[in-house]
């Protein structure tokens, strides 16, 4: 029996392997196209360059999958791969969820680019996102409703927002783990902007010097500006957070590395323009 994937790394490897077939031999290209055409549910991954790649869940869900997948498919169940993806990536995005229309639009754009005519499903497709993007979906959805910029500008901004995949990877290289705790569990880490996305230029949005890599709890507190850091890296904590809450949230410590001048400018913006409002 074919083994199911066990972790995020194996899922990413399968998706990237499938996408190598797009520029492979004639048989590999046909395999890629046919598999995408027959797919019902899909896993998405940001490639770090502002693009989103999609791969069918029944391909992604088995370990070390390759173009021999069709032989496995005859004795496999989509139900078991979907259940495993829910375990590893969290519950799927379904029709009716707030972010569904955004990821469905991205899927349709992807199919158009790759000359795929996807099947229509009455109940809608299911999607998993390898790097759940939080409010990224909200920002992208808002772009579609703007009438002050043209389609070319909308596409550029969408790519920049999705490009946070690259931003996150750059922070992983720069910090190696959480900027405060040192945690290296990839699934628990979030890429945090010191100068917020909405208040940054496109260059600043993707500048790794504008980022901290934080575990999810600290990221949420930093994003809400109820914690920040002084010039020496010591954590500053808003009095709105009570001592018992601080203990539960693990809100303590300091930055593990000394910041350079460029990073200090971004951090100063967060500290003086955002955090000070919550003191």
Secondary structure by P-SEA (a helix, b strand, c coil): cccccccaaaaaaaaaaaaaaccccaaaaaaaaaaaaaccccccccccccbbbbbbcccccccccccaaaaaaaaccaaaaaaaaaaaccccccccccaaaaaaaaaaaaaaaaccbbbbbccbbbbbbcccccaaaaaaaaaaacccccaaaaaaaaaaaaaaaaaaaaaaaaccccccccccccccbbbbbcccccccccccccccccbbbbcaaaaaaaaaccccccccccbbbbccccaaaaaaacccccccccccaaaaaaaaaaacccccccc
